[in-house]
Amino acid sequence: FSNMKEGVALHKIICNDLGEPVVYVFLEVNQAFEKITGLLGRDILGKSVKEILPKTEAYWIKRYGDVALSGNTMSFENYSVELNKHFKVSVYAPNIGQFVTVIMDITKEVETKQAIENDRALLKTTLFSLGDAVISTDILGRIDLMNVMAEEMSGWQAKDAKGKFFYEVFELANAFVASKDICPVMQVIQSGQTMLIDSETEFILEGKEALSVEGSVSPIVALDQTVLGAVIVLRDYSEKKARMERIVYLSYHDQLTGLFNRHYFDLKLKEMDTTTNFPIALMMIDVNGLKLTNDAFGHRVGDELL
């Protein structure tokens, strides 16, 4: 009893005239109880809990009273405001009207669990607020989580996609190859290395035009370096790709006529100026009366003439 690691205390329940438990008295405690609670036996034995811990919640007295009066046993976890600790408690009645508590301080475990849950909630909130599609999978490449953007991109609801293999929901193909690439998720899980999804990758939507995407696939790694799954981040590259293509087009074309410009001419001239193309001829062509046409019929007709 004295050397147990768990805190142990023997109590007597006190009832009112109606036989309802109203308080309990400390009869005996071991050293572990003193260490866990900070309550020394010499200060509390023979005293009621209301004298020692006046803010003790009523549910503690009720639960202990039920055990002491019925002879049943009980186990539960709860928080003590007075001691500012979380306890795991086992209670039994050695005699009617008495009860023994065996307690363990689980404050660190509860706080750690709560911190993990808070981190998960924060992570989930962050993931669901991102403008990119985020998908996580298990070690077999089966989807665990999808955020709202991933739902919008794929057309799948997260609850329907959960448990399906990544490639069943997201069919990715490289624009330069005829067949679908090997699933990037499984490549990352097997290699343990992050893989970038370049802007030449397309997301094939059933019955719809392929969507250009870019992003990355990263392994989920435990503290012991075991790969647990993968996180995929995809963003719609279609608008950016269209803008890039427009910029490239304008850098080589006259904006008004759509004809190739001087920059394009200089580029092609360098490409063609090789001995393999000799002999080579260059024609310089002009349109007679272009200014007259523009003045008489307008620049639109002049453009057509060109």
Wavefront OBJ file of the C-alpha trace (Angstrom):
o trace
v 0.000 0.000 0.000
v 2.761 2.436 0.941
v 4.969 1.697 -2.049
v 2.374 1.514 -4.831
v 2.981 3.851 -7.779
v -0.733 4.642 -7.953
v -2.261 6.992 -5.444
v -4.580 5.110 -3.067
v -6.951 6.588 -0.518
v -9.611 5.134 1.790
v -12.655 7.295 2.477
v -15.944 7.232 4.381
v -19.043 8.626 2.732
v -21.319 10.956 4.740
v -25.028 11.136 3.863
v -27.832 13.537 4.788
v -31.106 12.565 6.494
v -32.456 11.384 3.106
v -29.539 8.999 2.656
v -27.979 11.115 -0.097
v -24.177 11.429 -0.223
v -23.138 14.986 0.645
v -19.453 14.712 1.501
v -16.707 12.210 2.230
v -13.907 11.976 4.800
v -10.289 10.904 4.284
v -9.358 7.847 6.393
v -6.022 6.753 4.907
v -3.730 7.685 2.005
v -0.465 6.289 0.659
v 2.706 8.142 -0.316
v 1.882 8.140 -4.034
v -1.451 9.848 -3.273
v 0.412 12.581 -1.395
v 2.871 13.012 -4.247
v 0.214 13.070 -6.987
v -2.234 15.414 -5.236
v 0.113 17.435 -3.023
v -2.176 16.637 -0.082
v -0.299 15.261 2.937
v -1.939 12.615 5.119
v -1.154 14.438 8.339
v -3.128 17.437 7.078
v -6.190 15.696 5.656
v -6.914 12.474 7.582
v -10.175 12.702 9.494
v -11.241 15.779 7.544
v -13.929 16.090 4.889
v -13.177 16.874 1.272
v -15.072 20.158 1.635
v -12.652 21.222 4.349
v -9.619 20.307 2.256
v -10.915 21.115 -1.247
v -13.974 23.348 -0.798
v -14.499 23.793 -4.571
v -14.721 20.056 -5.244
v -17.348 19.447 -7.924
v -20.549 17.626 -6.904
v -20.071 14.858 -9.473
v -17.045 13.505 -7.572
v -19.116 13.086 -4.392
v -22.069 11.584 -6.274
v -19.947 8.983 -8.078
v -18.057 8.018 -4.950
v -21.299 7.840 -2.983
v -22.869 5.512 -5.541
v -19.959 3.105 -5.163
v -19.799 3.308 -1.364
v -23.534 2.670 -0.922
v -24.039 0.071 -3.661
v -20.810 -1.909 -3.414
v -20.283 -1.588 -7.161
v -16.990 -0.686 -8.825
v -16.376 2.176 -11.199
v -13.595 3.517 -13.444
v -13.574 6.900 -15.127
v -11.440 9.852 -16.168
v -12.180 13.383 -15.046
v -10.733 16.788 -14.261
v -10.339 18.295 -10.806
v -10.695 22.072 -10.736
v -9.233 22.258 -7.237
v -6.061 20.348 -8.143
v -5.973 21.505 -11.779
v -5.212 17.978 -12.904
v -6.775 15.197 -14.946
v -7.133 11.846 -13.193
v -7.871 8.284 -14.137
v -9.779 6.862 -11.190
v -10.793 3.345 -10.171
v -13.198 3.102 -7.230
v -14.381 0.120 -5.184
v -16.114 -0.362 -1.835
v -14.297 -2.512 0.769
v -17.265 -2.027 3.087
v -20.678 -0.440 2.733
v -20.291 3.263 3.446
v -16.608 3.281 2.520
v -14.748 3.506 -0.768
v -11.199 3.274 -2.011
v -9.898 5.391 -4.869
v -6.924 4.327 -6.976
v -5.795 7.351 -8.973
v -3.312 8.079 -11.742
v -2.313 11.560 -12.867
v -2.972 11.643 -16.632
v -2.693 15.420 -17.022
v 0.285 15.247 -19.401
v -1.398 12.602 -21.541
v -4.640 14.586 -21.720
v -2.840 17.835 -22.509
v -0.739 16.115 -25.178
v -3.845 14.571 -26.708
v -5.594 17.943 -26.628
v -2.567 19.620 -28.225
v -2.577 17.012 -30.996
v -6.292 17.514 -31.553
v -5.780 21.284 -31.658
v -2.946 20.858 -34.159
v -5.141 18.592 -36.269
v -7.975 21.102 -36.162
v -5.600 23.910 -37.127
v -4.109 21.799 -39.922
v -7.551 20.861 -41.195
v -8.695 24.483 -41.123
v -5.536 25.531 -42.957
v -5.907 22.805 -45.583
v -9.532 23.636 -46.225
v -8.774 27.339 -46.601
v -5.986 26.890 -49.151
v -6.535 27.908 -52.761
v -4.772 24.736 -53.940
v -6.223 21.240 -54.046
v -4.765 19.155 -51.201
v -5.121 15.383 -50.961
v -3.561 12.992 -48.447
v -3.259 9.222 -48.855
v -2.255 6.223 -46.785
v 0.718 3.944 -47.462
v -1.223 2.140 -50.215
v -2.127 5.349 -52.021
v -5.746 5.363 -50.845
v -7.278 8.785 -50.225
v -7.697 9.835 -46.577
v -8.513 13.528 -46.939
v -9.466 16.036 -49.622
v -10.038 19.744 -49.152
v -12.738 21.824 -50.833
v -10.532 22.791 -53.781
v -9.739 19.125 -54.427
v -13.474 18.402 -54.452
v -14.084 21.217 -56.929
v -11.198 20.152 -59.164
v -12.125 16.463 -59.261
v -15.903 16.668 -59.028
v -15.754 14.092 -56.196
v -17.061 14.572 -52.678
v -14.424 13.811 -50.031
v -16.689 11.224 -48.368
v -17.091 9.369 -51.672
v -13.396 9.555 -52.592
v -12.171 8.400 -49.159
v -10.678 4.912 -49.411
v -10.304 5.007 -53.197
v -6.886 4.883 -54.807
v -5.541 8.271 -55.859
v -5.411 7.330 -59.546
v -9.087 6.351 -59.462
v -10.043 9.938 -58.625
v -7.153 11.914 -60.118
v -5.923 10.561 -63.455
v -2.766 12.512 -64.276
v -0.984 12.285 -67.631
v 1.976 14.085 -69.100
v 1.207 16.038 -72.250
v 4.294 14.620 -73.993
v 3.504 10.933 -73.590
v 0.681 8.964 -75.156
v 0.016 6.741 -72.130
v -0.720 7.693 -68.534
v 2.334 8.085 -66.300
v 2.914 5.705 -63.402
v 0.936 7.001 -60.414
v 3.190 9.701 -58.869
v 1.803 8.955 -55.404
v 3.156 5.395 -55.374
v 6.463 6.588 -56.813
v 6.861 9.004 -53.903
v 5.755 6.458 -51.277
v 8.254 3.923 -52.610
v 11.142 6.377 -52.979
v 10.428 8.600 -49.977
v 11.371 11.610 -52.117
v 9.256 14.646 -53.033
v 8.217 14.824 -56.684
v 7.257 17.987 -58.545
v 4.303 17.885 -60.929
v 5.311 20.179 -63.783
v 3.039 22.434 -65.790
v 2.982 20.006 -68.727
v 0.887 17.578 -66.678
v -2.817 17.266 -67.350
v -5.610 16.130 -65.087
v -7.963 14.041 -67.196
v -11.593 14.710 -66.285
v -14.094 12.151 -67.482
v -16.237 13.630 -70.227
v -14.510 17.012 -69.991
v -11.513 18.798 -71.450
v -8.215 17.924 -69.740
v -7.126 20.413 -67.088
v -3.513 21.623 -66.935
v -2.157 21.318 -63.394
v 1.088 21.761 -61.472
v 2.085 21.008 -57.901
v 3.958 18.426 -55.873
v 3.729 15.059 -54.132
v 5.515 14.691 -50.778
v 5.876 11.686 -48.480
v 4.333 11.695 -44.996
v 7.218 10.562 -42.788
v 7.000 9.421 -39.148
v 9.638 10.242 -36.519
v 11.316 6.879 -37.201
v 11.496 7.825 -40.916
v 8.786 5.337 -41.870
v 6.729 6.541 -44.825
v 3.051 6.607 -43.816
v 1.522 7.978 -47.008
v 1.680 11.034 -49.231
v 0.365 14.594 -49.508
v -0.502 15.874 -52.966
v -0.861 19.572 -53.778
v -2.391 20.462 -57.152
v -3.203 23.863 -58.601
v -5.077 24.718 -61.775
v -2.473 25.894 -64.280
v -4.916 26.482 -67.143
v -5.275 30.267 -66.829
v -1.584 30.738 -66.094
v -0.719 28.525 -69.052
v -3.041 30.505 -71.318
v -1.426 33.771 -70.152
v 2.046 32.365 -70.721
v 1.091 31.185 -74.193
v -0.360 34.645 -74.924
v 2.864 36.303 -73.759
v 4.931 33.988 -75.954
v 2.598 34.663 -78.897
v 2.851 38.434 -78.465
v 6.636 38.280 -78.172
v 6.820 36.792 -81.691
v 3.806 38.383 -83.395
v 2.657 41.867 -84.301
v -0.341 42.602 -82.100
v -2.209 44.468 -84.851
v -1.747 42.173 -87.853
v -0.878 38.879 -86.212
v 2.155 38.585 -88.477
v 5.536 37.442 -87.170
v 7.560 40.388 -85.874
v 11.201 41.461 -86.067
v 12.105 39.503 -82.910
v 10.823 36.302 -84.509
v 12.629 37.148 -87.740
v 15.969 37.604 -85.961
v 15.480 34.346 -84.064
v 14.661 32.353 -87.168
v 17.470 33.982 -89.121
v 19.986 32.702 -86.573
v 18.424 29.222 -86.726
v 18.595 29.154 -90.523
v 22.070 30.652 -90.835
v 23.856 27.316 -90.903
v 25.899 25.593 -93.587
v 23.372 22.763 -93.769
v 20.826 25.237 -95.203
v 23.157 26.638 -97.897
v 22.495 27.693 -100.564
v 19.793 29.921 -99.144
v 17.845 32.827 -100.596
v 16.120 35.717 -98.875
v 13.203 37.580 -100.406
v 12.318 41.086 -99.288
v 8.704 41.892 -100.208
v 6.977 45.273 -100.074
v 3.412 46.269 -100.934
v 3.087 49.144 -103.348
v 0.563 51.788 -102.435
v -0.033 50.584 -98.851
v -0.196 54.140 -97.496
v -2.615 55.100 -100.237
v -4.790 52.098 -99.381
v -4.744 52.981 -95.685
v -5.625 56.620 -96.433
v -8.386 55.772 -98.888
v -9.997 52.693 -97.328
v -8.755 52.624 -93.722
v -6.156 50.590 -91.853
v -8.396 47.523 -91.591
v -8.342 47.145 -95.395
v -4.625 47.888 -95.313
v -4.167 45.030 -92.837
v -6.118 42.708 -95.119
v -3.903 43.738 -98.024
v -0.818 42.894 -96.008
l 1 2 3 4 5 6 7 8 9 10 11 12 13 14 15 16 17 18 19 20 21 22 23 24 25 26 27 28 29 30 31 32 33 34 35 36 37 38 39 40 41 42 43 44 45 46 47 48 49 50 51 52 53 54 55 56 57 58 59 60 61 62 63 64 65 66 67 68 69 70 71 72 73 74 75 76 77 78 79 80 81 82 83 84 85 86 87 88 89 90 91 92 93 94 95 96 97 98 99 100 101 102 103 104 105 106 107 108 109 110 111 112 113 114 115 116 117 118 119 120 121 122 123 124 125 126 127 128 129 130 131 132 133 134 135 136 137 138 139 140 141 142 143 144 145 146 147 148 149 150 151 152 153 154 155 156 157 158 159 160 161 162 163 164 165 166 167 168 169 170 171 172 173 174 175 176 177 178 179 180 181 182 183 184 185 186 187 188 189 190 191 192 193 194 195 196 197 198 199 200 201 202 203 204 205 206 207 208 209 210 211 212 213 214 215 216 217 218 219 220 221 222 223 224 225 226 227 228 229 230 231 232 233 234 235 236 237 238 239 240 241 242 243 244 245 246 247 248 249 250 251 252 253 254 255 256 257 258 259 260 261 262 263 264 265 266 267 268 269 270 271 272 273 274 275 276 277 278 279 280 281 282 283 284 285 286 287 288 289 290 291 292 293 294 295 296 297 298 299 300 301 302 303 304 305 306
